[in-house]
Amino acid sequence: MLSIISRVSIPCGTSLEALYRKVAGDYPKFFKMDVLCRLGFLLTEMLVKDEPDRFVLRHDRAVLMFSRNGSYCNDRNYGDSLMDFPSPALFVYTLPNIVGTNMRGRLRPS
């Protein structure tokens, strides 16, 4: 049986850095992420912030993410970098699983 337990949203125009300081504030890798990963990270933090066992491995959860444009901005930036020298730092953010990877990095069990 599929059920949605929680739903969160970030209002348009919200400063992601200010929201990060409010809901997480202790994960310096946040500042290395692109905008899409920052959004995924913040939404995850908002969904699980009140759970006492948030860092415990769970098998009863799934994450479904979708976007109208995917990683188009990153794809375009990476394409522009091909004119000079391909940027590995930009390439990694063109991968479709990078948002989930960053979310897992934060929530994986110690």
Secondary structure as the mmCIF struct_conf table of DSSP 4:
data_model
#
loop_
_struct_conf.conf_type_id
_struct_conf.id
_struct_conf.beg_label_comp_id
_struct_conf.beg_label_asym_id
_struct_conf.beg_label_seq_id
_struct_conf.end_label_comp_id
_struct_conf.end_label_asym_id
_struct_conf.end_label_seq_id
TURN_TY1_P TURN_TY1_P1 CYS A 12 GLY A 13
HELX_RH_AL_P HELX_RH_AL_P1 LEU A 16 VAL A 23
TURN_TY1_P TURN_TY1_P2 ALA A 24 ALA A 24
HELX_RH_3T_P HELX_RH_3T_P1 PRO A 28 LYS A 32
BEND BEND1 MET A 33 MET A 33
HELX_RH_AL_P HELX_RH_AL_P2 VAL A 35 VAL A 48
TURN_TY1_P TURN_TY1_P3 LYS A 49 ASP A 50
TURN_TY1_P TURN_TY1_P4 PRO A 52 PHE A 55
BEND BEND2 VAL A 56 VAL A 56
BEND BEND3 HIS A 59 ASP A 60
BEND BEND4 ARG A 68 ASN A 69
TURN_TY1_P TURN_TY1_P5 GLY A 70 SER A 71
HELX_RH_AL_P HELX_RH_AL_P3 TYR A 72 SER A 81
TURN_TY1_P TURN_TY1_P6 LEU A 82 ASP A 84
HELX_RH_AL_P HELX_RH_AL_P4 PRO A 88 PHE A 91
HELX_RH_3T_P HELX_RH_3T_P2 VAL A 92 THR A 94
BEND BEND5 LEU A 95 LEU A 95
TURN_TY1_P TURN_TY1_P7 PRO A 96 ASN A 97
HELX_RH_AL_P HELX_RH_AL_P5 ILE A 98 LEU A 107
BEND BEND6 ARG A 108 ARG A 108
#
